[in-house]
């Protein structure tokens, strides 16, 4: 009986080791090449199976981009009084909400096309920012202009901007990243202008959180643009908006 027991152990141990080795190799491969699951090397390829579909709207945050920012924003706003909005403050809130939607929707579209992790991360933070703006609009009884359908906007200028960036960003991953940099810079400018035009601390509280989110996305997109350029063009000076040539070639 002891001999049979020992033989079983000799069979089971190598089997466990083999399984562990296969799992470890798979994890290392996915970590080194996050885009492999999308069917292409280096994180480039279709990511349509990795995220929400074309009709994804605010409701897709449930279970996919779960975060606690909404609780943080709601709790933070409770510290400030609710005042009466000026016309400029109202216009800024509504515009910023739709501008944040451009960032989220473009990131989702670009992730579907290129499968790059930077776009997925930005889509998640973009949804969190939209949640924050929704809380702010509910606080002041404003009608939310953000439409549920991806790529659909109430503001006609933002609609034209989105349509153009979808077209140009579908050409190359570099174009998609450059467009994303432009959008984040636009959002930062809008937030700075809105903060300068209000004396309400609750509005500034939300805007400051959105600005930090845009700054993080901006840096992520800038360095992704540098990395993808060096991958296909080799090392050397790379000129990208927001980064000096000597910084990228260091």
Buried (B, 14 or more C-beta within 10 A) or exposed (E): EEEEEEEEEEEEEEEEEEEEEEEEEEEEEEEEBBBBBBEBEBBBBBBBEBBBEEEBBBEBBEEEBEEEBBEEBBEBBEEBEEBEBEEEBEEBBBBBBBBBBBBBBBBBBBBBBBBBBBBBBBBBBBBBBBBBBBBBBEBBEBEBBBBEEBBBBBBEEBBEBBEEBBEEBBEBBBBBBBBBBBBBBBBBEBBEBBBEEBEBEBBBBBBEBBBEBBEBBBBBBBBBBBBBBBEEEEEEEBEBEEBEEEEBEE
